Structure formats: C-alpha cells, structure tokens
C-alpha cells in the first residue's frame, strides 16, 4: 500500500504550528526538525531530532486535538506526508497497527516526563556544568577555550536532554561563563565555570 507524498522544508519553515489541529502526520526522511514546547514554568524547550523515521503529529492527527508544540525545520528536510484520512484507513485495515502507535506515544510521554524532572530538580544542569568544567580542566578545549560540538551531541555525551543543555547554557551565558555558536561552545571564564559547577553540587 502506497501512503502519502514527499514534502520538503527549507531552514526556518514551519512543519505545523502550535494550537492547530494537524491534518497530516509526517515521517522524517532526512534533515532536522525541532519541536518547541512550553515547560510548566513557561520556558520554551526545543527537542531537536535528525533521526530517520521519526514521526511528527501522530497522536494529535489521530485524536483531532490541537498540537501543543511548534515544529520547525533547522536543516533542509525531507518528510513523508500522510493525510489523516489515509492514515486512519491504513490503521483500520489492520487493528494491530494501533499497538505501535500507542507504544510510540507512550515513549514520547516518558521522554517528556524525564525532561520535566531534570528541569524541576536541576540535576541535569549540574551534570552539564560538571562535564564542561571537567573538559576545561583536562585539556579538552582548544587554545581558544572552545570545543566544536553541537548541543545535541553534548547532551548525548552527558546523558541529559537537549532542553536541559539549553537551559544550563542560558544560565551560564547570563553569568558570563560561556557563549555558544552554531556547533561550538566557547568558555569565557573557566574559574567561574568551576565555581558554578561546585555551587550546584553543594561544594
């Protein structure tokens, strides 16, 4: 059964807006789509994904509910676009397919719960600060006190979510500890970075 059609997005184009009921579901073929959500403290969190076969607006399209987030292309992206009518016909033709949809939705909910827990406890921010402080103290930064790494890769290395890295970096930027550029982190004050990490750890 052939489903959907290919949709392309350029950098900055919106896949679907917050607050509107999606009429289609989208599967990522290549590129990167960020989903921006509001945390309970009204902080804007971005969930980047360049993972092939990642699906967007699945649950909202099926339940006919407004999307809680905004999906936007951060790289030129190509997606499989399937209308809700086509998708429901596909699912109804084999009810077992609903099991996969439920599993996908549950996995997403668990991920969101983990991110909220990181934000509330602050443990994730401490891990980010400690990892960066360790890198500075162990010669992992170049002569300009910088390291070429994306926030997504840094999050994977530390074992926290990308929104937690974003939150930690925003806090450290306000303190004059670091600045970020596309794919690069520059530590401006290694002494204050160490103090910040120790303070978060109760040291």
N, CA, C and O of each residue as an XYZ file, in Angstrom:
812
protein
N       0.840     -1.191      0.000
C       0.000      0.000      0.000
C       0.884      1.252      0.000
O       1.741      1.414      0.869
N       0.671      2.121     -0.966
C       1.430      3.352     -1.043
C       0.722      4.437     -0.241
O      -0.469      4.693     -0.414
N       1.504      5.071      0.652
C       0.932      6.101      1.519
C       1.651      7.432      1.319
O       2.877      7.473      1.216
N       0.894      8.503      1.267
C       1.445      9.841      1.348
C       2.276     10.288      0.161
O       2.299      9.656     -0.895
N       2.959     11.409      0.379
C       3.810     12.019     -0.638
C       4.963     12.710      0.074
O       4.885     12.993      1.269
N       6.024     12.977     -0.660
C       7.210     13.610     -0.078
C       6.982     15.115      0.063
O       6.467     15.768     -0.845
N       7.380     15.654      1.228
C       7.292     17.092      1.494
C       8.693     17.587      1.850
O       9.400     16.932      2.616
N       9.099     18.723      1.312
C      10.403     19.295      1.629
C      10.229     20.621      2.361
O       9.296     21.379      2.094
N      11.139     20.883      3.283
C      11.143     22.139      4.037
C      12.544     22.732      4.002
O      13.538     22.011      4.084
N      12.611     24.045      3.880
C      13.875     24.750      3.997
C      14.044     25.226      5.443
O      13.090     25.211      6.221
N      15.242     25.641      5.790
C      15.531     26.104      7.148
C      14.557     27.223      7.555
O      14.380     28.204      6.833
N      13.940     27.053      8.713
C      13.039     28.067      9.244
C      11.580     27.881      8.874
O      10.713     28.557      9.426
N      11.292     26.967      7.940
C       9.894     26.736      7.589
C       9.213     25.886      8.657
O       9.819     24.989      9.243
N       7.941     26.191      8.894
C       7.175     25.505      9.941
C       6.502     24.259      9.374
O       5.842     24.306      8.337
N       6.687     23.142     10.081
C       6.010     21.906      9.690
C       4.557     21.946     10.160
O       3.644     21.643      9.393
N       4.347     22.322     11.424
C       2.990     22.560     11.928
C       3.064     23.538     13.096
O       4.033     23.508     13.855
N       2.068     24.400     13.259
C       2.076     25.408     14.325
C       1.447     24.890     15.612
O       0.672     23.934     15.601
N       1.790     25.527     16.704
C       1.185     25.223     17.992
C      -0.260     25.702     17.997
O      -0.569     26.785     17.500
N      -1.151     24.874     18.570
C      -2.532     25.284     18.748
C      -3.468     24.945     17.603
O      -4.666     25.213     17.692
N      -2.952     24.363     16.528
C      -3.801     23.998     15.399
C      -3.854     22.476     15.264
O      -2.850     21.797     15.483
N      -5.004     21.949     14.910
C      -5.141     20.501     14.733
C      -4.410     20.082     13.452
O      -4.750     20.561     12.370
N      -3.416     19.201     13.558
C      -2.693     18.756     12.365
C      -3.600     17.947     11.442
O      -4.387     17.119     11.902
N      -3.487     18.189     10.152
C      -4.269     17.435      9.167
C      -3.473     16.284      8.581
O      -4.025     15.437      7.879
N      -2.164     16.247      8.868
C      -1.285     15.213      8.319
C      -0.300     14.742      9.400
O      -0.036     15.456     10.367
N       0.225     13.557      9.220
C       1.367     13.094     10.001
C       2.580     13.113      9.087
O       2.449     13.026      7.866
N       3.766     13.227      9.687
C       4.985     13.354      8.901
C       6.074     12.435      9.450
O       6.306     12.393     10.659
N       6.729     11.713      8.578
C       7.857     10.878      8.944
C       9.135     11.459      8.356
O       9.204     11.725      7.156
N      10.144     11.656      9.194
C      11.376     12.290      8.742
C      12.209     11.329      7.894
O      12.502     10.209      8.314
N      12.583     11.774      6.710
C      13.453     11.009      5.817
C      14.893     11.489      5.976
O      15.816     10.687      6.117
N      15.068     12.800      5.951
C      16.400     13.390      6.187
C      16.217     14.817      6.683
O      15.164     15.427      6.493
N      17.283     15.349      7.335
C      17.238     16.710      7.838
C      17.104     16.765      9.345
O      17.467     15.813     10.036
N      16.590     17.862      9.862
C      16.379     18.036     11.303
C      15.150     18.898     11.548
O      15.013     19.985     10.987
N      14.262     18.396     12.394
C      13.069     19.125     12.800
C      13.121     19.337     14.307
O      13.297     18.386     15.069
N      12.966     20.589     14.733
C      12.867     20.894     16.162
C      11.405     21.046     16.540
O      10.641     21.712     15.840
N      11.016     20.429     17.646
C       9.676     20.645     18.203
C       9.841     21.506     19.452
O      10.510     21.108     20.405
N       9.230     22.680     19.438
C       9.330     23.620     20.549
C       8.082     23.516     21.425
O       6.956     23.677     20.953
N       8.311     23.243     22.717
C       7.226     23.090     23.678
C       7.420     24.053     24.834
O       8.541     24.480     25.113
N       6.324     24.395     25.510
C       6.392     25.227     26.700
C       6.409     24.330     27.927
O       5.529     23.488     28.104
N       7.425     24.518     28.781
C       7.519     23.778     30.032
C       6.523     24.356     31.038
O       5.978     25.435     30.806
N       6.273     23.656     32.156
C       5.341     24.173     33.163
C       5.726     25.554     33.691
O       4.863     26.303     34.148
N       7.032     25.901     33.631
C       7.468     27.217     34.086
C       7.473     28.245     32.954
O       8.059     29.321     33.078
N       6.800     27.890     31.830
C       6.689     28.754     30.644
C       8.006     28.950     29.908
O       8.134     29.863     29.093
N       8.978     28.101     30.192
C      10.235     28.144     29.462
C      10.071     27.401     28.133
O       9.502     26.310     28.089
N      10.570     27.998     27.067
C      10.472     27.373     25.741
C      11.574     26.332     25.605
O      12.755     26.647     25.746
N      11.183     25.093     25.331
C      12.133     23.993     25.190
C      12.116     23.491     23.753
O      11.053     23.358     23.147
N      13.286     23.216     23.217
C      13.379     22.710     21.844
C      13.868     21.273     21.864
O      14.870     20.958     22.506
N      13.155     20.403     21.159
C      13.527     18.993     21.047
C      14.002     18.734     19.618
O      13.182     18.493     18.731
N      15.328     18.782     19.380
C      15.815     18.549     18.013
C      15.799     17.056     17.693
O      15.985     16.222     18.579
N      15.579     16.731     16.443
C      15.675     15.345     16.013
C      16.098     15.279     14.555
O      15.483     15.885     13.678
N      17.171     14.520     14.321
C      17.604     14.226     12.960
C      17.504     12.740     12.708
O      18.090     12.214     11.762
N      16.751     12.066     13.568
C      16.617     10.620     13.497
C      15.659     10.225     12.379
O      14.507     10.658     12.343
N      16.155      9.401     11.477
C      15.304      8.936     10.389
C      14.143      8.119     10.954
O      14.283      7.430     11.964
N      13.017      8.210     10.295
C      11.787      7.509     10.685
C      11.146      8.098     11.939
O      10.221      7.503     12.493
N      11.621      9.257     12.396
C      10.957      9.956     13.494
C       9.640     10.509     12.964
O       9.596     11.093     11.881
N       8.561     10.323     13.734
C       7.235     10.751     13.293
C       6.772     11.974     14.062
O       7.063     12.120     15.249
N       6.059     12.844     13.386
C       5.559     14.073     13.980
C       4.046     14.164     13.805
O       3.498     13.749     12.784
N       3.377     14.718     14.829
C       1.931     14.988     14.858
C       1.086     13.730     14.749
O      -0.072     13.798     14.336
N       1.653     12.569     15.117
C       0.911     11.319     15.051
C      -0.343     11.357     15.925
O      -1.467     11.250     15.434
N      -0.120     11.513     17.237
C      -1.242     11.426     18.183
C      -2.263     12.530     17.958
O      -3.469     12.290     18.008
N      -1.773     13.748     17.708
C      -2.693     14.876     17.529
C      -3.572     14.698     16.294
O      -4.760     15.020     16.317
N      -2.982     14.185     15.219
C      -3.759     13.980     13.992
C      -4.827     12.905     14.200
O      -5.947     13.027     13.705
N      -4.469     11.856     14.933
C      -5.404     10.754     15.154
C      -6.560     11.187     16.055
O      -7.718     10.866     15.789
N      -6.235     11.922     17.126
C      -7.273     12.316     18.094
C      -7.961     13.626     17.734
O      -8.896     14.048     18.415
N      -7.495     14.275     16.656
C      -8.072     15.560     16.232
C      -7.926     16.623     17.310
O      -8.855     17.395     17.550
N      -6.757     16.671     17.967
C      -6.505     17.651     19.010
C      -5.448     18.659     18.546
O      -4.583     18.313     17.742
N      -5.506     19.885     19.037
C      -4.515     20.900     18.657
C      -3.106     20.493     19.094
O      -2.924     19.935     20.176
N      -2.136     20.769     18.268
C      -0.743     20.467     18.595
C      -0.285     21.350     19.751
O      -0.562     22.549     19.765
N       0.410     20.765     20.714
C       0.888     21.533     21.866
C       2.227     22.191     21.576
O       2.672     23.055     22.331
N       2.874     21.786     20.482
C       4.174     22.351     20.151
C       4.221     22.904     18.739
O       3.311     22.705     17.935
N       5.307     23.604     18.464
C       5.581     24.144     17.137
C       6.726     23.349     16.541
O       7.774     23.216     17.174
N       6.553     22.812     15.329
C       7.607     22.050     14.663
C       8.194     22.884     13.539
O       7.473     23.384     12.676
N       9.521     23.027     13.561
C      10.196     23.905     12.597
C      11.467     23.243     12.088
O      12.149     22.547     12.840
N      11.787     23.453     10.826
C      12.978     22.851     10.215
C      14.227     23.636     10.599
O      14.274     24.855     10.433
N      15.232     22.941     11.110
C      16.511     23.567     11.440
C      17.568     23.257     10.383
O      18.632     23.875     10.353
N      17.265     22.305      9.529
C      18.093     21.979      8.375
C      17.144     21.728      7.210
O      15.970     21.435      7.435
N      17.618     21.833      5.978
C      16.769     21.422      4.857
C      16.302     19.984      5.110
O      17.125     19.101      5.355
N      15.018     19.751      5.052
C      14.467     18.459      5.478
C      13.491     17.897      4.451
O      12.840     18.624      3.701
N      13.423     16.590      4.454
C      12.512     15.857      3.571
C      11.699     14.904      4.426
O      12.254     14.174      5.248
N      10.378     14.906      4.236
C       9.500     14.093      5.071
C       8.451     13.393      4.218
O       8.098     13.847      3.130
N       7.966     12.274      4.745
C       6.808     11.612      4.152
C       5.572     12.215      4.790
O       5.434     12.194      6.013
N       4.667     12.755      3.978
C       3.473     13.445      4.459
C       2.245     12.593      4.154
O       1.951     12.302      2.995
N       1.522     12.190      5.223
C       0.361     11.314      5.075
C      -0.858     12.007      5.674
O      -0.813     12.462      6.817
N      -1.940     12.090      4.914
C      -3.149     12.739      5.424
C      -3.782     11.889      6.517
O      -3.573     10.677      6.573
N      -4.549     12.525      7.377
C      -5.226     11.799      8.455
C      -6.160     10.732      7.883
O      -6.251      9.629      8.424
N      -6.845     11.056      6.802
C      -7.777     10.091      6.198
C      -7.028      8.844      5.709
O      -7.465      7.716      5.938
N      -5.908      9.062      5.041
C      -5.101      7.928      4.579
C      -4.590      7.095      5.756
O      -4.620      5.865      5.721
N      -4.122      7.785      6.795
C      -3.561      7.086      7.944
C      -4.614      6.248      8.649
O      -4.355      5.097      8.998
N      -5.819      6.819      8.866
C      -6.868      6.082      9.558
C      -7.298      4.861      8.750
O      -7.581      3.810      9.325
N      -7.348      4.986      7.435
C      -7.675      3.837      6.587
C      -6.603      2.761      6.725
O      -6.913      1.571      6.785
N      -5.341      3.182      6.775
C      -4.219      2.246      6.931
C      -4.302      1.519      8.269
O      -4.083      0.310      8.330
N      -4.614      2.242      9.333
C      -4.700      1.626     10.659
C      -5.908      0.715     10.776
O      -5.813     -0.376     11.337
N      -7.037      1.154     10.254
C      -8.270      0.369     10.359
C      -8.181     -0.937      9.581
O      -8.867     -1.905      9.909
N      -7.340     -0.970      8.551
C      -7.209     -2.200      7.758
C      -6.456     -3.291      8.522
O      -6.504     -4.461      8.142
N      -5.763     -2.912      9.595
C      -5.065     -3.887     10.435
C      -4.981     -3.313     11.852
O      -4.051     -2.570     12.166
N      -5.960     -3.660     12.716
C      -6.021     -3.070     14.057
C      -4.755     -3.245     14.891
O      -4.526     -2.475     15.824
N      -3.926     -4.245     14.573
C      -2.686     -4.442     15.330
C      -1.742     -3.254     15.183
O      -0.867     -3.036     16.021
N      -1.927     -2.491     14.113
C      -1.051     -1.343     13.897
C      -1.252     -0.271     14.967
O      -0.364      0.549     15.201
N      -2.404     -0.277     15.608
C      -2.646      0.690     16.672
C      -1.696      0.465     17.849
O      -1.370      1.410     18.567
N      -1.260     -0.751     18.049
C      -0.345     -1.062     19.145
C       0.951     -0.272     18.999
O       1.484      0.250     19.978
N       1.454     -0.190     17.764
C       2.682      0.567     17.518
C       2.486      2.050     17.785
O       3.387      2.723     18.285
N       1.300      2.560     17.448
C       1.010      3.972     17.673
C       0.996      4.266     19.175
O       1.550      5.274     19.615
N       0.371      3.399     19.954
C       0.299      3.579     21.407
C       1.699      3.521     22.008
O       2.034      4.324     22.879
N       2.518      2.574     21.547
C       3.887      2.443     22.056
C       4.700      3.700     21.757
O       5.472      4.167     22.594
N       4.517      4.238     20.557
C       5.222      5.458     20.166
C       4.800      6.624     21.064
O       5.645      7.399     21.513
N       3.518      6.748     21.322
C       3.002      7.839     22.143
C       3.486      7.710     23.583
O       3.852      8.710     24.201
N       3.493      6.498     24.124
C       3.947      6.274     25.492
C       5.437      6.600     25.640
O       5.856      7.173     26.646
N       6.231      6.232     24.631
C       7.663      6.530     24.678
C       7.899      8.038     24.695
O       8.775      8.522     25.411
N       7.122      8.777     23.911
C       7.256     10.229     23.883
C       6.870     10.832     25.221
O       7.541     11.742     25.709
N       5.798     10.337     25.817
C       5.365     10.858     27.115
C       6.426     10.615     28.191
O       6.669     11.486     29.026
N       7.067      9.424     28.176
C       8.125      9.127     29.143
C       9.293     10.093     28.979
O       9.867     10.564     29.961
N       9.637     10.384     27.720
C      10.734     11.301     27.455
C      10.421     12.695     27.998
O      11.281     13.332     28.607
N       9.196     13.167     27.780
C       8.804     14.483     28.276
C       8.816     14.528     29.805
O       9.225     15.529     30.393
N       8.374     13.456     30.445
C       8.369     13.395     31.904
C       9.796     13.458     32.459
O      10.044     14.104     33.477
N      10.726     12.787     31.785
C      12.125     12.802     32.220
C      12.716     14.201     32.100
O      13.467     14.647     32.968
N      12.365     14.892     31.007
C      12.884     16.251     30.809
C      12.348     17.183     31.888
O      13.098     17.986     32.444
N      11.043     17.083     32.191
C      10.450     17.925     33.227
C      11.113     17.653     34.577
O      11.351     18.578     35.354
N      11.412     16.376     34.853
C      12.081     16.025     36.110
C      13.469     16.659     36.186
O      13.877     17.139     37.244
N      14.192     16.662     35.071
C      15.514     17.299     35.029
C      15.399     18.789     35.345
O      16.218     19.344     36.077
N      14.373     19.426     34.783
C      14.205     20.870     34.963
C      13.846     21.196     36.409
O      14.364     22.158     36.975
N      12.961     20.400     37.007
C      12.499     20.665     38.367
C      13.614     20.433     39.380
O      13.784     21.238     40.295
N      14.378     19.350     39.238
C      15.410     19.011     40.210
C      16.706     19.776     40.000
O      17.446     20.013     40.955
N      16.991     20.167     38.757
C      18.240     20.864     38.478
C      19.435     19.948     38.336
O      20.543     20.415     38.073
N      19.229     18.631     38.508
C      20.346     17.695     38.436
C      20.999     17.693     37.056
O      22.217     17.564     36.934
N      20.177     17.838     36.022
C      20.719     17.833     34.672
C      21.637     19.018     34.428
O      22.668     18.884     33.769
N      21.263     20.189     34.964
C      22.089     21.385     34.812
C      23.437     21.180     35.496
O      24.474     21.586     34.971
N      23.418     20.554     36.660
C      24.667     20.276     37.364
C      25.558     19.348     36.542
O      26.768     19.563     36.466
N      24.978     18.327     35.930
C      25.754     17.401     35.108
C      26.401     18.123     33.929
O      27.556     17.861     33.593
N      25.655     19.028     33.305
C      26.192     19.797     32.178
C      27.372     20.645     32.633
O      28.423     20.644     31.992
N      27.203     21.371     33.739
C      28.262     22.248     34.238
C      29.494     21.444     34.633
O      30.620     21.850     34.347
N      29.287     20.311     35.284
C      30.416     19.497     35.718
C      31.168     18.906     34.528
O      32.398     18.846     34.543
N      30.449     18.474     33.505
C      31.124     17.916     32.335
C      31.956     18.990     31.633
O      33.091     18.734     31.231
N      31.402     20.169     31.489
C      32.127     21.257     30.828
C      33.328     21.692     31.661
O      34.389     21.988     31.111
N      33.167     21.734     32.984
C      34.270     22.090     33.869
C      35.380     21.045     33.778
O      36.563     21.386     33.763
N      34.994     19.780     33.719
C      35.978     18.696     33.584
C      36.743     18.820     32.265
O      37.958     18.625     32.225
N      36.026     19.147     31.190
C      36.661     19.319     29.889
C      37.682     20.451     29.926
O      38.766     20.338     29.353
N      37.325     21.549     30.608
C      38.233     22.693     30.701
C      39.474     22.355     31.514
O      40.573     22.814     31.202
N      39.293     21.539     32.574
C      40.407     21.209     33.465
C      41.306     20.106     32.924
O      42.411     19.903     33.426
N      40.843     19.399     31.910
C      41.600     18.239     31.412
C      42.031     18.385     29.949
O      42.210     17.397     29.238
N      42.190     19.617     29.525
C      42.730     19.863     28.203
C      41.849     19.442     27.049
O      42.347     19.149     25.962
N      40.541     19.409     27.271
C      39.628     19.011     26.199
C      39.125     20.205     25.384
O      38.362     20.033     24.434
N      39.557     21.420     25.759
C      39.215     22.605     24.995
C      40.424     23.024     24.165
O      41.556     22.719     24.541
N      40.212     23.711     23.053
C      41.337     24.143     22.222
C      41.975     25.415     22.792
O      41.622     25.858     23.885
N      42.904     25.987     22.054
C      43.648     27.150     22.558
C      42.743     28.337     22.850
O      43.069     29.180     23.685
N      41.612     28.403     22.166
C      40.666     29.495     22.404
C      39.604     29.149     23.420
O      38.569     29.812     23.491
N      39.854     28.099     24.223
C      38.896     27.631     25.227
C      37.544     27.276     24.612
O      36.493     27.535     25.198
N      37.590     26.689     23.441
C      36.346     26.301     22.775
C      36.391     24.830     22.399
O      37.451     24.205     22.392
N      35.229     24.296     22.089
C      35.128     22.918     21.614
C      34.054     22.874     20.537
O      32.968     23.433     20.692
N      34.381     22.196     19.443
C      33.430     22.085     18.337
C      32.519     20.892     18.585
O      32.901     19.746     18.348
N      31.322     21.169     19.059
C      30.343     20.106     19.335
C      28.952     20.729     19.328
O      28.765     21.845     19.814
N      27.996     20.021     18.787
C      26.623     20.520     18.781
C      25.996     20.298     20.156
O      26.462     19.461     20.929
N      24.948     21.042     20.453
C      24.260     20.858     21.725
C      23.627     19.473     21.799
O      23.527     18.894     22.880
N      23.199     18.939     20.657
C      22.617     17.606     20.647
C      23.663     16.559     21.020
O      23.388     15.670     21.827
N      24.867     16.656     20.439
C      25.931     15.699     20.746
C      26.414     15.867     22.182
O      26.742     14.885     22.849
N      26.458     17.107     22.656
C      26.865     17.355     24.048
C      25.863     16.713     24.999
O      26.251     16.104     25.996
N      24.580     16.849     24.694
C      23.542     16.240     25.529
C      23.688     14.722     25.564
O      23.549     14.110     26.623
N      23.968     14.112     24.411
C      24.158     12.665     24.353
C      25.365     12.240     25.178
O      25.329     11.211     25.851
N      26.446     13.038     25.126
C      27.663     12.706     25.868
C      27.448     12.778     27.372
O      27.992     11.970     28.125
N      26.648     13.755     27.805
C      26.404     13.953     29.236
C      25.315     13.013     29.757
O      25.307     12.644     30.931
N      24.394     12.631     28.861
C      23.289     11.773     29.266
C      22.089     12.533     29.774
O      21.351     12.046     30.630
N      21.889     13.745     29.241
C      20.726     14.548     29.600
C      19.998     14.927     28.315
O      20.451     14.600     27.218
N      18.884     15.609     28.454
C      18.121     16.025     27.286
C      18.690     17.322     26.699
O      19.374     18.079     27.389
N      18.403     17.563     25.439
C      18.840     18.806     24.792
C      18.249     20.034     25.489
O      18.975     21.004     25.705
N      16.941     20.032     25.853
C      16.417     21.198     26.582
C      17.173     21.504     27.873
O      17.310     22.669     28.246
N      17.669     20.462     28.563
C      18.436     20.697     29.783
C      19.766     21.367     29.464
O      20.198     22.262     30.191
N      20.418     20.942     28.382
C      21.653     21.603     27.937
C      21.363     23.059     27.595
O      22.125     23.949     27.973
N      20.275     23.305     26.888
C      19.905     24.673     26.518
C      19.693     25.526     27.762
O      20.143     26.670     27.822
N      19.010     24.968     28.750
C      18.738     25.717     29.980
C      20.038     26.018     30.718
O      20.241     27.139     31.185
N      20.926     25.016     30.829
C      22.203     25.215     31.513
C      23.047     26.267     30.810
O      23.645     27.125     31.458
N      23.096     26.201     29.486
C      23.887     27.166     28.731
C      23.323     28.584     28.865
O      24.083     29.549     28.954
N      21.986     28.709     28.880
C      21.383     30.039     29.053
C      21.785     30.632     30.404
O      22.101     31.818     30.506
N      21.767     29.791     31.434
C      22.140     30.247     32.773
C      23.606     30.681     32.788
O      23.942     31.722     33.353
N      24.471     29.887     32.170
C      25.902     30.212     32.166
C      26.211     31.421     31.287
O      27.152     32.164     31.564
N      25.428     31.621     30.235
C      25.598     32.826     29.411
C      25.284     34.075     30.234
O      26.001     35.073     30.155
N      24.209     34.014     31.022
C      23.829     35.162     31.848
C      24.933     35.504     32.856
O      25.095     36.664     33.236
N      25.679     34.501     33.279
C      26.757     34.693     34.251
C      28.087     35.033     33.588
O      29.091     35.235     34.272
N      28.096     35.097     32.257
C      29.318     35.419     31.537
C      30.318     34.284     31.476
O      31.502     34.508     31.225
N      29.849     33.058     31.705
C      30.745     31.899     31.736
C      31.077     31.400     30.340
O      32.206     30.987     30.075
N      30.102     31.436     29.453
C      30.331     30.895     28.116
C      29.481     31.612     27.083
O      28.594     32.400     27.410
N      29.778     31.316     25.839
C      28.931     31.737     24.732
C      28.875     30.575     23.754
O      29.782     29.743     23.715
N      27.831     30.520     22.982
C      27.665     29.428     22.029
C      27.504     29.979     20.618
O      26.928     31.043     20.395
N      28.031     29.217     19.692
C      27.866     29.487     18.272
C      27.379     28.191     17.636
O      27.344     27.153     18.298
N      27.010     28.238     16.390
C      26.494     27.030     15.736
C      27.570     25.943     15.763
O      28.626     26.084     15.147
N      27.286     24.857     16.487
C      28.222     23.737     16.550
C      29.471     24.015     17.355
O      30.483     23.338     17.169
N      29.429     25.004     18.255
C      30.638     25.370     19.000
C      30.282     25.972     20.348
O      29.327     26.739     20.465
N      31.069     25.614     21.380
C      30.923     26.162     22.723
C      32.222     26.856     23.084
O      33.294     26.272     22.932
N      32.147     28.092     23.560
C      33.330     28.855     23.957
C      33.220     29.196     25.443
O      32.291     29.887     25.860
N      34.181     28.703     26.241
C      34.208     29.008     27.669
C      34.976     30.315     27.862
O      36.151     30.405     27.506
N      34.318     31.319     28.420
C      34.930     32.641     28.599
C      35.583     32.795     29.973
O      36.501     33.598     30.138
N      35.111     32.026     30.959
C      35.635     32.170     32.325
C      35.683     30.787     32.973
O      34.689     30.322     33.530
N      36.844     30.135     32.897
C      36.970     28.770     33.431
C      36.888     28.745     34.952
O      36.385     27.782     35.532
N      37.380     29.802     35.604
C      37.326     29.860     37.074
C      35.880     29.935     37.550
O      35.481     29.214     38.465
N      35.097     30.814     36.922
C      33.692     30.952     37.309
C      32.905     29.699     36.950
O      31.950     29.346     37.642
N      33.300     29.019     35.865
C      32.656     27.759     35.491
C      32.846     26.729     36.588
O      31.899     26.037     36.960
N      34.059     26.619     37.109
C      34.323     25.662     38.181
C      33.533     26.015     39.438
O      32.979     25.135     40.098
N      33.484     27.301     39.764
C      32.714     27.737     40.939
C      31.226     27.417     40.768
O      30.564     26.952     41.696
N      30.724     27.675     39.567
C      29.313     27.416     39.279
C      28.987     25.929     39.433
O      27.971     25.566     40.026
N      29.867     25.067     38.890
C      29.656     23.625     38.988
C      29.716     23.161     40.441
O      28.909     22.333     40.865
N      30.675     23.694     41.203
C      30.803     23.315     42.613
C      29.593     23.781     43.423
O      29.127     23.074     44.317
N      29.090     24.973     43.104
C      27.929     25.509     43.827
C      26.702     24.633     43.591
O      25.946     24.353     44.522
N      26.505     24.203     42.350
C      25.366     23.339     42.049
C      25.471     22.002     42.765
O      24.467     21.400     43.147
N      26.721     21.548     42.939
C      26.933     20.266     43.626
C      26.991     20.387     45.121
O      27.190     19.396     45.824
N      26.816     21.607     45.622
C      26.831     21.815     47.078
C      28.230     21.917     47.637
O      28.434     21.854     48.849
N      29.230     22.080     46.711
C      30.614     22.169     47.169
C      31.010     23.551     47.625
O      32.151     23.762     48.036
